[in-house]
Amino acid sequence: MREIPGIPYRFKDPGLLALAVSHRSVGRVNNERLEFLGDSILNFVVSARLFTLKEDNNEGELSRLRARVVRGDTLAELAIGLKLGDYIKLGEGELRSGGYKRDSILADTLEAIFGAVYLDGGFKPCEAVILHVCNPFIALLPDADELKDPKTRLQEWLQGHGYPLPEYTLLSEDGPPHKKQFLLQCTGEAAGIEVTGKGGSRRKAEQIAAAAALEFIAKKPKK
Amino acid sequence: MREIPGIPYRFKDPGLLALAVSHRSVGRVNNERLEFLGDSILNFVVSARLFTLKEDNNEGELSRLRARVVRGDTLAELAIGLKLGDYIKLGEGELRSGGYKRDSILADTLEAIFGAVYLDGGFKPCEAVILHVCNPFIALLPDADELKDPKTRLQEWLQGHGYPLPEYTLLSEDGPPHKKQFLLQCTGEAAGIEVTGKGGSRRKAEQIAAAAALEFIAKKPKK
């Protein structure tokens, strides 16, 4: 095999492609080193693309946008689009447990293929392959602003409107130790905000309360 | 300025080099976006180099080796070797507080210069610059094994010699809340190990105890 449909590259060395689709469950000779390499070139190519595309975003925003593209969920989704599951070589155990459908295996294999293309063809062809696969997703990225967590967004909105920072107060802590539930109140008096959030950790509850506050702001009739 | 001595690249666009050495303390137009880009290409070029150089290392070992090269300490050391501090543009406050000597600023500027070389000259020249700067350090990297933390190394030694895993027991917890000291015992009875470790967290104390155990093993007369 020298090609995978949907990946616009023909391997000179079919052994590299075979290695790239070999999950560690098949044995000692597997795609883990290629995945290490592929992960780093993917990261770079996406960084360079976002750098050019998003001229108005600062480095923090670029980092958040990049994280969206290179995270396991996204790569698995892209791998599914390429039907990579049909090509992955797995050991018997993984085959039986449906490993070819597992997100992490799909994502890792896609990275390993990028690494293999780089070794086989060099930087330019690999860059072209990565952009071909990732560009449709990159084109649909939300604004960097929307990628910020709710607490940060709430804080920025309040500051931008001259309000003081919100306060988070713990109202209650319920449940057994391994399954605690925290109930928090988020107050921004001057902005008329008083909402609550519930979650499995203090942090989570704060984020949920902040999201509720943002929703409250969005619904509030503009003066 | 089109060049920095020690960095074998002549900029077509001197503005890019000027931007690369502009710390954020000079104002809104600074090197932070270039640093984002440079960090990612550095990461990739070093990954690819280690991939080729260290054929016997697995992906975990490659990651540890890479971390040694791209971490702030190392980059600052390389930047000092290049006398980068003489070229960095800082705001007045940073100038007065000696910012040009600060490790993080030196490291960030070196990354930004890599990013600028990529934008100005493309991948190949940038790869050459990065390898020129980093190769002397890469050549002196210790074996991947030595980069493992003491707990991991102790565990592997014990397993390799057919011994059971070591046990870590908390002996005491002293001091005020913000300055706790943990005293732990590390026991590997079958291997004759019984040492202690002290540290500011349980984790740290465990690592220190494991290091003591490794020292004990190294000193033990071989049977």
Interface residues (C-beta under 8 A of the other chain):
Chain A: E32 R33 E35 F36 L37 D39 S40 I41 N43 F44 S47 A48 F51 N58 E59 L62 S63 G115 Y118 F123 K124 E127
Chain B: E32 R33 E35 F36 L37 D39 S40 I41 N43 F44 S47 A48 F51 N58 E59 L62 S63 G115 Y118 F123 K124 E127
